[in-house]
Amino acid sequence: MRLRISFICVCVHLGALLTNACDDGWVTFGSSCYLFDDDIKMHFVEGAHFCASTHGGGAYLTTIESAEELLFLQDMSKRLFKHDRNNFFFLGATDDEVEGVWRWYTDHRLVSSGYQNWAPGQPQTGTSQNCAVLWGPSGYLWEDHYCEENAYIICEKPDIPNECNCHGQPEIVG
């Protein structure tokens, strides 16, 4: 039993040390790390691959789950483009499987089941604009856009690595 208690204490201690463990160049907000790539524009699929492969993997095009997270992303976007709001960032939402049914590509959750903040008149109907973006001209509200058009990206990943699993059983060696 003593081994189990030691294991839990060590794990909690490591978890506390790993908080805000974002890589260089990433920004912490809540329990996530964000990378704003404002150097290279890419289309939606390239952006998803870039996020998944950068800095050891595990990242994805951002999913917005609260008004506070949106305000953080809007503020960071405005800081990056102080003098030019004619730009946009891909979000991780698409309706390419079923028109008008928006889902986060990371886990296929319906966007409508959680927080959303579409610009007035958005998303539009039609089969050509299937990717959600933070649209600069609308103050970085959500709009639907062409997935094949190049845009900036925001990658997101959890700020605590998965190396510490406090719910697992200790491994006894020897």
C-alpha positions as CSV (number, residue, x, y, z in Angstrom):
1,M,0.0,0.0,0.0
2,R,2.9,2.4,0.7
3,L,4.1,2.1,-2.9
4,R,0.7,3.2,-4.2
5,I,0.6,6.3,-1.9
6,S,4.1,7.2,-3.0
7,F,3.2,6.8,-6.6
8,I,0.2,9.1,-6.3
9,C,2.2,11.8,-4.5
10,V,5.0,11.6,-7.1
11,C,2.5,11.9,-9.9
12,V,0.7,14.8,-8.4
13,H,4.0,16.5,-7.7
14,L,5.1,16.0,-11.3
15,G,1.7,17.2,-12.6
16,A,2.2,20.4,-10.7
17,L,5.7,20.9,-12.1
18,L,4.4,20.3,-15.7
19,T,1.7,22.9,-15.5
20,N,2.3,25.6,-18.2
21,A,4.7,23.3,-20.0
22,C,4.2,24.9,-23.4
23,D,7.1,24.7,-25.9
24,D,9.0,27.8,-26.9
25,G,6.9,30.0,-29.2
26,W,3.6,28.6,-27.8
27,V,1.3,30.7,-25.7
28,T,-0.6,29.3,-22.6
29,F,-4.3,30.0,-22.0
30,G,-6.4,27.8,-19.7
31,S,-5.2,24.2,-20.0
32,S,-3.9,24.6,-23.6
33,C,-0.9,25.8,-25.5
34,Y,-1.4,27.8,-28.7
35,L,0.9,28.4,-31.7
36,F,-0.1,31.3,-33.9
37,D,1.6,30.7,-37.3
38,D,1.5,34.1,-39.0
39,D,4.4,33.5,-41.3
40,I,3.1,30.9,-43.7
41,K,-0.4,30.6,-45.1
42,M,-1.7,27.1,-45.9
43,H,-4.9,25.4,-46.8
44,F,-7.0,23.5,-44.2
45,V,-5.6,20.0,-44.7
46,E,-2.0,21.3,-44.8
47,G,-2.7,23.3,-41.6
48,A,-4.1,20.2,-39.8
49,H,-1.0,18.2,-40.9
50,F,1.3,21.0,-39.8
51,C,-0.3,21.1,-36.3
52,A,-0.2,17.3,-35.9
53,S,3.5,17.2,-36.8
54,T,5.0,20.3,-35.2
55,H,6.9,20.2,-31.9
56,G,6.6,16.5,-31.4
57,G,3.0,16.2,-32.5
58,G,-0.3,16.1,-30.5
59,A,-1.5,19.5,-31.7
60,Y,-4.5,20.3,-33.9
61,L,-6.2,23.3,-35.5
62,T,-7.8,25.1,-32.6
63,T,-11.2,24.2,-31.2
64,I,-13.0,27.1,-29.4
65,E,-15.0,25.9,-26.4
66,S,-15.8,29.1,-24.5
67,A,-16.3,32.9,-24.9
68,E,-13.1,33.4,-22.8
69,E,-11.1,31.3,-25.2
70,L,-12.5,33.2,-28.2
71,L,-11.6,36.5,-26.5
72,F,-8.0,35.3,-26.0
73,L,-7.7,34.1,-29.6
74,Q,-9.2,37.4,-30.9
75,D,-6.8,39.5,-28.8
76,M,-3.8,37.5,-29.9
77,S,-4.9,37.7,-33.6
78,K,-5.3,41.5,-33.3
79,R,-1.9,41.8,-31.7
80,L,-0.3,39.9,-34.5
81,F,-2.0,42.0,-37.2
82,K,-2.2,45.5,-35.6
83,H,-2.3,47.3,-38.9
84,D,-4.0,44.8,-41.2
85,R,-7.2,43.1,-40.3
86,N,-7.7,41.6,-43.8
87,N,-6.6,38.1,-42.8
88,F,-8.0,35.0,-41.2
89,F,-7.1,31.9,-39.3
90,F,-8.5,28.4,-39.8
91,L,-10.4,26.8,-37.0
92,G,-10.7,23.0,-36.6
93,A,-14.4,23.0,-37.7
94,T,-15.8,21.8,-41.0
95,D,-19.1,20.8,-42.6
96,D,-17.5,18.9,-45.5
97,E,-19.2,15.6,-44.6
98,V,-22.7,16.9,-44.4
99,E,-23.5,20.5,-45.6
100,G,-24.7,22.6,-42.7
101,V,-23.6,20.1,-40.0
102,W,-20.5,21.7,-38.5
103,R,-18.2,19.3,-36.6
104,W,-14.8,19.7,-34.9
105,Y,-12.4,17.5,-36.9
106,T,-10.5,16.4,-33.8
107,D,-13.4,14.4,-32.2
108,H,-16.4,14.8,-34.6
109,R,-18.3,16.7,-31.9
110,L,-21.1,18.9,-33.2
111,V,-20.1,22.5,-33.1
112,S,-23.7,23.3,-32.2
113,S,-23.4,21.2,-29.0
114,G,-21.0,23.7,-27.5
115,Y,-19.9,27.3,-27.7
116,Q,-20.0,29.0,-31.0
117,N,-19.8,32.6,-32.2
118,W,-20.6,33.0,-35.9
119,A,-20.6,36.4,-37.5
120,P,-24.0,37.7,-38.6
121,G,-25.3,35.7,-41.6
122,Q,-22.8,32.9,-41.0
123,P,-22.4,30.1,-41.7
124,Q,-23.8,30.4,-45.2
125,T,-25.5,27.6,-47.0
126,G,-23.8,26.1,-50.1
127,T,-21.3,23.5,-50.7
128,S,-18.2,25.5,-51.5
129,Q,-17.3,27.0,-48.1
130,N,-16.7,24.2,-45.7
131,C,-14.1,25.3,-43.2
132,A,-14.5,27.7,-40.3
133,V,-12.2,30.6,-39.8
134,L,-11.6,33.5,-37.5
135,W,-12.3,36.3,-40.0
136,G,-10.2,39.5,-39.4
137,P,-12.6,41.9,-41.2
138,S,-15.4,40.9,-38.8
139,G,-13.2,41.4,-35.7
140,Y,-12.2,37.7,-35.7
141,L,-15.7,36.2,-35.4
142,W,-16.4,32.9,-37.0
143,E,-17.1,32.6,-40.7
144,D,-17.3,29.7,-43.2
145,H,-14.6,29.8,-45.9
146,Y,-13.0,27.9,-48.7
147,C,-10.9,25.0,-47.3
148,E,-8.5,25.2,-50.3
149,E,-7.7,28.8,-49.9
150,N,-4.5,29.5,-47.9
151,A,-4.9,31.0,-44.5
152,Y,-2.9,31.4,-41.3
153,I,-3.3,28.7,-38.6
154,I,-3.6,28.5,-34.9
155,C,-2.5,25.1,-33.4
156,E,-3.7,24.0,-30.0
157,K,-2.5,21.2,-27.7
158,P,-2.9,20.4,-24.0
159,D,-0.3,22.1,-21.8
160,I,0.3,19.1,-19.6
161,P,2.1,16.2,-21.4
162,N,0.6,12.7,-21.0
163,E,3.7,11.2,-19.4
164,C,2.1,11.4,-15.9
165,N,-1.0,9.3,-15.6
166,C,-2.1,9.6,-12.0
167,H,-4.9,7.2,-12.5
168,G,-2.8,4.2,-13.7
169,Q,-1.4,1.5,-11.5
170,P,2.3,1.6,-10.4
171,E,4.5,-0.8,-12.2
172,I,6.6,-2.9,-9.8
173,V,10.0,-3.8,-11.2
174,G,12.1,-6.5,-9.7
